[in-house]
Amino acid sequence: MYNLEKLKVRADQLLPEIVQMRRHFHMNPELGMEEYETAATVAEYLNELGLQVETGVGGTGVVGVLRGSKPGRTIAFRADMDALPIEEDTGLEYASRNSGKMHACGHDAHTANLMGTAKMLVELTDGGQQLNGNVKFLFQPAEESTGGAKPMIQVGALEDPPVDAVFGLHVSNDLASGEISVKSGVVNSSSDDAVIQVLGEGGHAAHPETAVDSVVVSAHVVTALQTISSREVSHADPVGLTIGKIYGGHWNNMIAPSVTMEVTIRSMNPEIRKSLPERIERIVRGVTESMRADYDFEYRFAYPAVQNDEEMVRLLRETAGKMIGTDRIVEQQTPSMGGEDFAYFAQEAPGCFFRLGVRNEGKGLGIYPGHHPKFNMDEEPLKLGMMLMSGVAMQYLHKQKSGR
C-alpha cells in the first residue's frame, strides 16, 4: 500500500516543475493533430523517466508504459494536449506566443499533470520494481476538434498490455481549488455535428416576389429546430441544439440564394441520440417545403456520452477521501452538456472521468470559463491531481486481484 504522506510531500516538491511545464505548453499552444512540439516534449520527459515510449500514436499521440516487475492489471490515465483557435487576452507573462492559438480549456494543465504523475509513480515504485501490474500514460491529440481518442484506440493504444481501467481529469472553474467532483453513470453528453443548407433562389431585394429568400426561410428553420428540445423530448432527457455558425448572401440589396448553418447537437440518452437526425431533417424539410425552398442535410455522429463506471468512481472517492477529506468531494448532480472523447476510452475499459477545481477568486484565478480568451486557472491544485492519480494507481494495482 502506498504511503499517503510520502505522496503529499513529493507532489508538493514537484509542483514548481509541473507549473513550469504547464506554462511552457501555455506559451506554445498547438491545435489538434498539430501537437508536434508538445508531443516531442512529452516523449523526451517520459524517456528520461525510463518508460517505454511510443510516439505518433493515432496521429500525434504519445503513450508511455511503466511496466511492473510483478504480474497484475493495467491502469491507464489520459491527458489531452491540444489548444483552441482563440486569440489570448490574458496579459500573462506566459501568454500564448502563437497568434490565434490558446490553451483556453486547461489541456496544458492536463498534460503537465500527467507528466508529474508519471514521475511520481516511477519514483514511488522504484521504476516499476515495486509495482504489481502496469501503468499506461495516454497523451491524446485533437480532443477539441476531430477527436484523437478513437484513432489511438484503433492503432492499439489500449493493448500490449491490455488496459483494465482508465481515468481522466478535467480542470473546472465551477469548483473551488482543492475540490473535485465526480458521479457514476453519464457525466458528459454525446456531441454530434450537422450541416444544414437552405437552398432558395436569388434576386433583387426590391422584388422579393421573384425570388425565394433563403435568409427568411433559415430564420424559420432556426426557430422551429428549438422545438425538438422544448416539445419533442422529455425535460428529463435534455437535448441541446446550437447553430454556432450561419452564413449566406453576397450583398445587402441581394436576396441570398442559399444559407448554410453549422450545428452542434448534445444529448444524454442513446436512443434519443439515434432519433435526432430524423427529427432535425423532418423539421428542415417541412419548413423549407412550405416556403418554396429546398435543402441539403448532413449529420455526423461524433463523440458518444461519457459513462463512468461505478466501481472506478468508488475507487476515486476512497482515494480522494483519504487525501483531501470527504467534504472536498462534490457530487456532480447533473451531467455536463460538454462533449468529451474520453468516452471512447471508457467504452473499452471501466472508466472514471472527474473534475478538478481551479477557481480561486481571492487570487482572481479561474473566474473566466473555458474557451474564453481570458481563461486562466489556479495552478496549486495540480499537486492534488498528481496525488490523486498516483494514489488511484497504487490502490487499484495493489488491492485488487491480478489478471483481467
WOFENFEN-V430025 format. One record per residue. N is the residue number from 1. RES is the residue in three letters. SS is DSSP state (H for helix, E for strand, C for the rest). Layout:
((N/RES/SS) (N/RES/SS))
This chain:
((1/MET/C) (2/TYR/C) (3/ASN/C) (4/LEU/H) (5/GLU/H) (6/LYS/H) (7/LEU/H) (8/LYS/H) (9/VAL/H) (10/ARG/H) (11/ALA/H) (12/ASP/H) (13/GLN/H) (14/LEU/H) (15/LEU/H) (16/PRO/H) (17/GLU/H) (18/ILE/H) (19/VAL/H) (20/GLN/H) (21/MET/H) (22/ARG/H) (23/ARG/H) (24/HIS/H) (25/PHE/H) (26/HIS/H) (27/MET/H) (28/ASN/C) (29/PRO/C) (30/GLU/C) (31/LEU/C) (32/GLY/C) (33/MET/C) (34/GLU/C) (35/GLU/C) (36/TYR/H) (37/GLU/H) (38/THR/H) (39/ALA/H) (40/ALA/H) (41/THR/H) (42/VAL/H) (43/ALA/H) (44/GLU/H) (45/TYR/H) (46/LEU/H) (47/ASN/H) (48/GLU/H) (49/LEU/C) (50/GLY/C) (51/LEU/C) (52/GLN/E) (53/VAL/E) (54/GLU/E) (55/THR/E) (56/GLY/E) (57/VAL/E) (58/GLY/C) (59/GLY/C) (60/THR/C) (61/GLY/E) (62/VAL/E) (63/VAL/E) (64/GLY/E) (65/VAL/E) (66/LEU/E) (67/ARG/E) (68/GLY/C) (69/SER/C) (70/LYS/E) (71/PRO/E) (72/GLY/E) (73/ARG/E) (74/THR/E) (75/ILE/E) (76/ALA/E) (77/PHE/E) (78/ARG/E) (79/ALA/E) (80/ASP/E) (81/MET/C) (82/ASP/C) (83/ALA/C) (84/LEU/E) (85/PRO/C) (86/ILE/C) (87/GLU/C) (88/GLU/C) (89/ASP/C) (90/THR/C) (91/GLY/C) (92/LEU/C) (93/GLU/C) (94/TYR/C) (95/ALA/C) (96/SER/C) (97/ARG/C) (98/ASN/C) (99/SER/C) (100/GLY/C) (101/LYS/C) (102/MET/E) (103/HIS/C) (104/ALA/C) (105/CYS/C) (106/GLY/C) (107/HIS/H) (108/ASP/H) (109/ALA/H) (110/HIS/H) (111/THR/H) (112/ALA/H) (113/ASN/H) (114/LEU/H) (115/MET/H) (116/GLY/H) (117/THR/H) (118/ALA/H) (119/LYS/H) (120/MET/H) (121/LEU/H) (122/VAL/H) (123/GLU/H) (124/LEU/H) (125/THR/C) (126/ASP/C) (127/GLY/C) (128/GLY/C) (129/GLN/C) (130/GLN/C) (131/LEU/C) (132/ASN/E) (133/GLY/E) (134/ASN/E) (135/VAL/E) (136/LYS/E) (137/PHE/E) (138/LEU/E) (139/PHE/E) (140/GLN/E) (141/PRO/C) (142/ALA/C) (143/GLU/C) (144/GLU/C) (145/SER/C) (146/THR/C) (147/GLY/C) (148/GLY/C) (149/ALA/H) (150/LYS/H) (151/PRO/H) (152/MET/H) (153/ILE/H) (154/GLN/H) (155/VAL/C) (156/GLY/C) (157/ALA/C) (158/LEU/C) (159/GLU/C) (160/ASP/C) (161/PRO/C) (162/PRO/C) (163/VAL/C) (164/ASP/C) (165/ALA/E) (166/VAL/E) (167/PHE/E) (168/GLY/E) (169/LEU/E) (170/HIS/E) (171/VAL/E) (172/SER/E) (173/ASN/E) (174/ASP/E) (175/LEU/E) (176/ALA/E) (177/SER/C) (178/GLY/C) (179/GLU/C) (180/ILE/E) (181/SER/E) (182/VAL/E) (183/LYS/C) (184/SER/C) (185/GLY/E) (186/VAL/E) (187/VAL/E) (188/ASN/E) (189/SER/C) (190/SER/E) (191/SER/E) (192/ASP/E) (193/ASP/E) (194/ALA/E) (195/VAL/E) (196/ILE/E) (197/GLN/E) (198/VAL/E) (199/LEU/E) (200/GLY/C) (201/GLU/E) (202/GLY/C) (203/GLY/E) (204/HIS/E) (205/ALA/H) (206/ALA/H) (207/HIS/H) (208/PRO/H) (209/GLU/H) (210/THR/H) (211/ALA/C) (212/VAL/E) (213/ASP/C) (214/SER/H) (215/VAL/H) (216/VAL/H) (217/VAL/H) (218/SER/H) (219/ALA/H) (220/HIS/H) (221/VAL/H) (222/VAL/H) (223/THR/H) (224/ALA/H) (225/LEU/H) (226/GLN/C) (227/THR/H) (228/ILE/H) (229/SER/H) (230/SER/H) (231/ARG/H) (232/GLU/H) (233/VAL/C) (234/SER/C) (235/HIS/C) (236/ALA/C) (237/ASP/C) (238/PRO/C) (239/VAL/E) (240/GLY/E) (241/LEU/E) (242/THR/E) (243/ILE/E) (244/GLY/E) (245/LYS/E) (246/ILE/E) (247/TYR/E) (248/GLY/E) (249/GLY/C) (250/HIS/C) (251/TRP/C) (252/ASN/C) (253/ASN/C) (254/MET/E) (255/ILE/E) (256/ALA/C) (257/PRO/C) (258/SER/E) (259/VAL/E) (260/THR/E) (261/MET/E) (262/GLU/E) (263/VAL/E) (264/THR/E) (265/ILE/E) (266/ARG/E) (267/SER/E) (268/MET/C) (269/ASN/C) (270/PRO/H) (271/GLU/H) (272/ILE/H) (273/ARG/H) (274/LYS/H) (275/SER/H) (276/LEU/H) (277/PRO/H) (278/GLU/H) (279/ARG/H) (280/ILE/H) (281/GLU/H) (282/ARG/H) (283/ILE/H) (284/VAL/H) (285/ARG/H) (286/GLY/H) (287/VAL/H) (288/THR/H) (289/GLU/H) (290/SER/H) (291/MET/C) (292/ARG/C) (293/ALA/C) (294/ASP/E) (295/TYR/E) (296/ASP/E) (297/PHE/E) (298/GLU/E) (299/TYR/E) (300/ARG/E) (301/PHE/E) (302/ALA/E) (303/TYR/E) (304/PRO/C) (305/ALA/C) (306/VAL/E) (307/GLN/E) (308/ASN/E) (309/ASP/C) (310/GLU/H) (311/GLU/H) (312/MET/H) (313/VAL/H) (314/ARG/H) (315/LEU/H) (316/LEU/H) (317/ARG/H) (318/GLU/H) (319/THR/H) (320/ALA/H) (321/GLY/H) (322/LYS/H) (323/MET/H) (324/ILE/H) (325/GLY/C) (326/THR/H) (327/ASP/H) (328/ARG/H) (329/ILE/E) (330/VAL/E) (331/GLU/E) (332/GLN/C) (333/GLN/C) (334/THR/C) (335/PRO/C) (336/SER/E) (337/MET/C) (338/GLY/C) (339/GLY/C) (340/GLU/C) (341/ASP/C) (342/PHE/H) (343/ALA/H) (344/TYR/H) (345/PHE/H) (346/ALA/H) (347/GLN/H) (348/GLU/H) (349/ALA/C) (350/PRO/E) (351/GLY/E) (352/CYS/E) (353/PHE/E) (354/PHE/E) (355/ARG/E) (356/LEU/E) (357/GLY/E) (358/VAL/E) (359/ARG/E) (360/ASN/E) (361/GLU/H) (362/GLY/H) (363/LYS/H) (364/GLY/C) (365/LEU/E) (366/GLY/C) (367/ILE/C) (368/TYR/C) (369/PRO/C) (370/GLY/C) (371/HIS/C) (372/HIS/C) (373/PRO/C) (374/LYS/C) (375/PHE/C) (376/ASN/C) (377/MET/C) (378/ASP/C) (379/GLU/C) (380/GLU/C) (381/PRO/C) (382/LEU/H) (383/LYS/H) (384/LEU/H) (385/GLY/H) (386/MET/H) (387/MET/H) (388/LEU/H) (389/MET/H) (390/SER/H) (391/GLY/H) (392/VAL/H) (393/ALA/H) (394/MET/H) (395/GLN/H) (396/TYR/H) (397/LEU/H) (398/HIS/H) (399/LYS/H) (400/GLN/C) (401/LYS/C) (402/SER/C) (403/GLY/C) (404/ARG/C))
